[in-house]
Amino acid sequence: MDEKILKDYGWCQIIQRETEYIIRYDGGGIAIHMMDEKISKSQADKALINQYEAEQIVKEILRNKNQS
């Protein structure tokens, strides 16, 4: 599967896999634990703007996980 990193903030990457968009972020506490989550194109576009926007998307993902 071909993977293209669209943006790398260090703690977080915006990735395109064919027609899917992925946000890969450090979900670990003390140790680094990279997590992959599928996101929409509009979320990917927003995350590409700057690190703050990417962080907001990660927070949204984590809120949704905690509510489940």
Buried (B, 14 or more C-beta within 10 A) or exposed (E): EEEEEBBEEEBBBBBBEEEBBBBBBBBEEEEEEEBEBEBEEEBBBBBEEEEEEBBEBBEEBBEEEEEE
